[in-house]
Amino acid sequence: SGSSSSSSQRYRLYYSLLTGLKGQTVGKMAVGVRVMNQHGQVPGVGRAALREVVGKLVSTIGLLLGFLWIAFARRKQGWHDKLAGTCVVRAR
């Protein structure tokens, strides 16, 4: 249990820091996308943590509907993006 807890903390830290400071994790860099705030800037660590931790939990709870929502939403935002005020765009 202690090992899974520290893995979970590392996961949250990795995603929150990289997304917050660079707008991209290594995986997002590989596929050429970036997370931005509504002003076209990297979201910052606080907003990224809201997106990655709280928002993705919310997106997952409803039978993954928060992720499926992306396919039908005009701006292609999942519930985690709507909650955090972010969107995923192609990286330049």
C-alpha positions as CSV (number, residue, x, y, z in Angstrom):
1,S,0.0,0.0,0.0
2,G,2.9,2.4,0.8
3,S,4.5,1.6,-2.6
4,S,1.3,2.3,-4.5
5,S,0.7,5.5,-2.5
6,S,4.2,6.8,-3.4
7,S,3.7,5.8,-7.1
8,S,0.4,7.7,-7.1
9,Q,2.2,10.8,-5.6
10,R,5.0,10.6,-8.2
11,Y,2.4,10.3,-11.0
12,R,0.5,13.4,-9.8
13,L,3.8,15.3,-9.3
14,Y,5.1,14.4,-12.8
15,Y,1.9,15.3,-14.6
16,S,1.3,18.5,-12.6
17,L,4.8,19.8,-12.9
18,L,5.4,19.0,-16.6
19,T,2.0,20.0,-17.7
20,G,2.0,23.1,-15.5
21,L,5.5,24.4,-16.5
22,K,5.9,23.2,-20.1
23,G,2.3,22.3,-21.2
24,Q,3.6,18.9,-22.2
25,T,4.6,15.6,-20.7
26,V,7.0,13.4,-22.6
27,G,4.0,11.5,-24.2
28,K,2.4,14.8,-25.3
29,M,5.7,15.9,-26.8
30,A,5.9,12.6,-28.7
31,V,2.5,13.1,-30.3
32,G,2.9,16.8,-30.8
33,V,0.2,18.3,-28.5
34,R,0.3,20.8,-25.6
35,V,-2.1,21.8,-22.8
36,M,-2.8,25.5,-22.7
37,N,-5.0,27.8,-20.6
38,Q,-7.7,30.0,-22.1
39,H,-5.1,32.7,-22.9
40,G,-2.9,30.4,-24.9
41,Q,-0.2,30.0,-22.2
42,V,1.0,27.0,-20.2
43,P,-1.5,26.4,-17.5
44,G,0.8,26.8,-14.4
45,V,1.2,24.1,-11.8
46,G,-2.0,24.9,-9.8
47,R,-4.2,24.7,-12.8
48,A,-2.4,21.6,-14.1
49,A,-2.8,19.9,-10.7
50,L,-6.5,20.7,-10.8
51,R,-6.7,19.2,-14.3
52,E,-4.5,16.2,-13.8
53,V,-5.6,15.2,-10.3
54,V,-9.2,16.4,-9.5
55,G,-10.4,16.8,-13.1
56,K,-9.2,13.4,-14.3
57,L,-10.8,11.8,-11.3
58,V,-14.1,13.5,-12.2
59,S,-13.7,12.4,-15.8
60,T,-13.1,8.8,-14.7
61,I,-15.9,8.5,-12.1
62,G,-18.8,8.7,-14.6
63,L,-17.8,5.6,-16.5
64,L,-15.2,7.5,-18.4
65,L,-17.8,9.8,-19.8
66,G,-15.5,12.8,-19.1
67,F,-13.0,11.4,-21.6
68,L,-15.6,10.3,-24.1
69,W,-17.1,13.8,-24.1
70,I,-14.0,14.9,-26.0
71,A,-15.3,13.2,-29.2
72,F,-18.5,15.2,-29.1
73,A,-17.5,18.6,-27.7
74,R,-17.1,21.5,-30.1
75,R,-13.8,22.5,-28.5
76,K,-12.7,18.9,-27.9
77,Q,-12.4,19.4,-24.2
78,G,-12.9,16.7,-21.6
79,W,-14.5,17.4,-18.3
80,H,-11.0,17.7,-16.8
81,D,-10.2,20.5,-19.3
82,K,-13.5,22.2,-18.7
83,L,-12.9,22.1,-14.9
84,A,-9.4,23.5,-15.2
85,G,-10.0,26.0,-18.0
86,T,-7.6,24.2,-20.3
87,C,-7.5,22.7,-23.8
88,V,-5.2,20.5,-25.7
89,V,-3.8,22.0,-28.9
90,R,-1.2,21.0,-31.6
91,A,2.3,22.0,-30.5
92,R,4.2,24.3,-32.8
